[in-house]
Amino acid sequence: FLLGQLNGFPLRKMVSYEKCMYLEIDRIGEYPEELVKMTKVRKNLRYRTRRVERELGEICLEHSLTTKQFQSNLLVLIDLHRKRWNSTETPSMFNDDNYCGFYLEATQKLSSKRQILLSTLTAGEIILAQTLSFRFGNKVVGQLLVFDPDYIKYSPEIVLLELYIKNLIANGVRNIDFGSYNPYKERWTNRLSNRIDFQIYPKRLLPALINVIMLVYQTLLTSVRKKPFLLKTARVLNRKYKMILRTYRRSANIESSFPDERE
């Protein structure tokens, strides 16, 4: 369809080799048989759940039902995402106020249509993990899954998904899209699908320049990956750049939080 409608526009098609992972439900309200038979996996999941309850308190999976609950729990999700990723090489995208604003606005609009799901896993009074998904009829597409890194030893994301998936199946969901491949998601996956990304550049000067720059960048990246020394150097420089950027953002936030004394 795309190739037939482009009328000669430059097209770059990039095929990602990682798979998208799905869970398809054959019978309403029931786990697929091939997953139920994975006894070792199911025992491990039950062990994790019992361990959390024994050491932290009773487990509860809470769903945001009102717009006010969505807004409040989304702020918690944003904080958890920052806590999880700001100490890594890939800082949280929620450091950007515009990004936070987009999520808050989208949540407010979609919650009234019941097209967005936000669930929170707690143990006692502790928030362990959260998941944000979109729902379209009897299909659910996962968007974000966050957890508190202080409790990583309990595998809170796995406990959350197990309870969350059971809840979705009980409520008539027939297809759950887990997104990009990750080994821990295999325990719930019975379908795989290729993911294809398209980039289309209109016939104008700026898009044409961007297209050329992207081609040059991809060529250089391929060359660097073939040489371990250059790859290591590039990673070190990228890490230092991100550290400087994080330091600048934090200092800017601190300055903006204190009014000018002259005012």
C-alpha positions in Angstrom: 0.0 0.0 0.0 2.7 2.5 1.0 4.9 1.7 -2.1 1.8 2.3 -4.3 0.9 5.6 -2.8 4.4 7.3 -2.5 4.6 8.5 -6.1 8.3 8.5 -6.1 9.0 9.9 -2.7 12.3 8.7 -1.2 11.6 5.7 1.1 13.9 4.1 3.6 12.6 0.8 4.9 14.4 -0.6 8.0 13.5 -4.1 9.1 14.1 -4.7 12.8 15.4 -8.2 13.5 13.8 -8.3 17.0 10.4 -9.8 17.1 7.2 -8.4 18.4 5.7 -10.7 21.0 2.0 -11.5 21.3 -0.4 -13.6 23.4 -3.5 -14.8 21.6 -6.3 -16.3 23.5 -8.2 -19.2 21.8 -10.9 -19.6 24.3 -12.4 -16.7 26.2 -11.3 -16.6 29.8 -8.7 -19.3 29.6 -4.9 -19.4 29.4 -3.7 -21.0 26.2 -3.0 -24.7 26.8 0.6 -24.5 25.6 1.4 -22.0 28.3 -0.4 -23.8 31.1 1.7 -26.8 30.4 4.9 -24.9 31.2 4.9 -26.2 34.8 8.4 -25.0 35.7 7.6 -21.5 34.6 4.3 -21.5 36.5 6.0 -22.8 39.7 8.6 -20.0 39.5 5.9 -17.4 39.1 4.0 -18.7 42.1 7.3 -18.8 44.1 7.9 -15.1 43.3 4.4 -14.1 44.3 4.6 -16.0 47.6 8.0 -14.4 48.4 6.8 -10.9 47.8 3.8 -11.5 50.1 5.9 -13.1 52.8 8.6 -10.4 52.9 6.7 -7.2 51.9 3.0 -7.7 52.5 -0.1 -8.7 50.7 -0.1 -8.2 46.9 -2.7 -6.1 45.3 -3.2 -5.1 41.6 -5.0 -1.8 41.5 -6.5 -0.3 38.3 -7.0 3.4 37.7 -10.7 3.9 37.0 -11.2 7.6 37.1 -9.3 10.5 35.3 -8.1 11.7 38.7 -6.7 8.3 39.6 -5.0 8.2 36.2 -3.3 11.5 36.6 -2.2 10.7 40.2 -0.8 7.2 39.3 0.8 8.5 36.1 2.9 10.9 38.1 4.1 7.9 40.2 4.9 6.1 36.9 6.9 9.0 35.7 8.9 9.1 39.0 9.6 5.4 38.8 10.7 5.6 35.2 13.2 8.4 36.1 14.4 6.4 39.1 14.9 3.3 36.9 16.7 4.9 33.9 18.4 8.2 35.0 21.4 6.3 36.4 21.9 4.4 33.1 23.3 5.2 29.7 19.8 5.9 28.5 18.2 8.5 30.8 14.4 8.7 31.2 12.5 10.5 28.4 10.4 11.9 31.2 13.2 14.3 32.0 11.6 16.4 29.3 8.7 18.4 30.6 7.1 18.4 27.2 7.1 14.6 27.1 5.5 14.5 30.6 2.9 17.0 29.4 2.0 14.9 26.4 1.4 11.8 28.5 -0.7 13.7 31.1 -2.8 15.2 28.3 -3.2 12.0 26.4 -4.2 10.1 29.5 -6.8 12.6 30.4 -8.4 12.3 26.9 -8.2 8.5 26.6 -9.3 7.6 30.1 -12.8 8.9 29.5 -13.0 6.7 26.4 -11.7 3.7 28.3 -8.9 3.2 25.7 -6.1 3.4 28.2 -5.2 1.1 31.1 -2.9 1.9 34.0 -2.4 -0.7 36.7 -0.3 -0.6 39.9 1.2 -3.5 41.8 1.5 -2.9 45.5 2.7 -5.1 48.4 1.6 -3.7 51.7 2.0 0.0 51.3 4.9 -0.3 48.8 4.4 0.5 45.1 6.5 -2.1 43.2 5.6 -1.7 39.6 3.2 -0.2 37.1 2.1 -0.9 33.5 0.5 1.4 31.0 -1.4 -0.1 28.0 -3.8 0.9 25.3 -7.0 -1.1 24.7 -8.9 -1.4 21.4 -11.9 -3.6 21.7 -10.6 -7.0 22.8 -6.9 -6.2 22.0 -4.4 -4.6 24.3 -1.1 -3.0 23.3 1.6 -2.5 26.0 3.2 0.9 26.2 5.3 1.2 29.4 6.2 -1.1 32.2 8.2 0.4 35.1 9.3 -0.9 38.5 11.1 0.3 41.5 14.8 -0.7 41.2 15.1 -0.9 45.0 13.0 -4.1 44.8 14.5 -5.7 41.7 15.3 -8.9 43.6 11.6 -9.7 43.8 11.2 -9.4 39.9 8.2 -7.1 40.4 7.7 -6.7 36.6 7.2 -10.4 36.2 4.8 -10.6 39.2 2.8 -7.6 37.8 2.5 -9.1 34.3 1.3 -12.4 35.6 -1.5 -10.9 37.6 -2.2 -8.3 34.8 -2.5 -10.9 32.1 -4.9 -13.0 34.2 -7.0 -10.0 34.8 -7.1 -9.1 31.0 -8.1 -12.6 30.0 -10.9 -12.7 32.6 -12.2 -9.4 31.2 -12.5 -10.7 27.6 -9.2 -9.6 26.1 -8.2 -11.9 23.2 -4.9 -10.4 22.0 -2.1 -8.9 24.1 0.8 -7.2 22.3 3.9 -7.1 24.5 5.9 -5.1 22.0 9.6 -5.7 21.2 11.3 -8.9 22.2 12.6 -9.5 25.7 13.5 -13.0 27.1 11.3 -12.7 30.2 8.2 -12.1 28.1 8.6 -15.5 26.5 6.7 -17.2 29.3 3.5 -15.5 28.1 4.1 -15.5 24.4 2.6 -17.9 21.9 2.9 -15.7 18.7 5.7 -13.7 17.1 5.5 -11.1 14.4 8.1 -9.1 12.4 8.3 -5.4 13.1 8.9 -3.1 10.1 9.7 0.7 10.4 9.2 3.0 7.4 10.7 6.5 6.9 9.3 8.5 4.1 10.9 11.8 2.9 8.8 14.4 0.9 10.4 16.0 -2.1 11.6 19.2 -0.4 15.0 20.5 0.4 15.1 19.9 4.2 13.7 16.3 4.1 16.1 15.5 1.3 19.1 16.8 3.4 17.9 14.8 6.4 17.7 11.7 4.2 21.3 12.1 3.0 22.5 12.7 6.6 20.7 9.6 7.8 22.3 7.5 5.0 25.8 8.8 5.9 25.1 8.2 9.6 24.0 4.6 9.0 27.1 4.0 6.8 29.4 5.4 9.5 27.7 3.4 12.2 28.1 0.2 10.2 31.8 0.9 9.8 32.3 1.7 13.5 30.6 -1.5 14.6 33.2 -3.5 12.6 36.0 -2.0 14.5 35.9 -2.7 18.3 38.3 0.1 19.3 36.2 2.7 17.5 33.0 1.2 18.9 34.3 1.4 22.5 35.5 5.0 22.0 32.1 6.0 20.6 30.3 4.4 23.6 32.6 6.3 26.0 32.0 9.6 24.3 28.2 8.9 24.2 28.2 8.1 27.9 30.1 11.3 28.8 27.7 13.4 26.6 24.7 12.0 28.4 26.2 12.6 31.8 26.9 16.2 30.9 23.4 16.6 29.5 21.9 15.2 32.7 24.0 17.5 34.9 22.9 20.5 32.8 19.2 19.6 33.1 19.4 19.0 36.8 21.2 22.4 37.3 18.6 24.1 35.1 15.7 22.5 37.2 17.3 23.7 40.4 17.8 27.2 39.2 14.2 27.4 37.9 12.9 26.2 41.3 14.4 29.3 43.1 12.9 32.7 42.2 15.3 35.6 41.5 16.0 37.5 44.8 15.5 40.8 43.0 12.0 39.8 42.2 
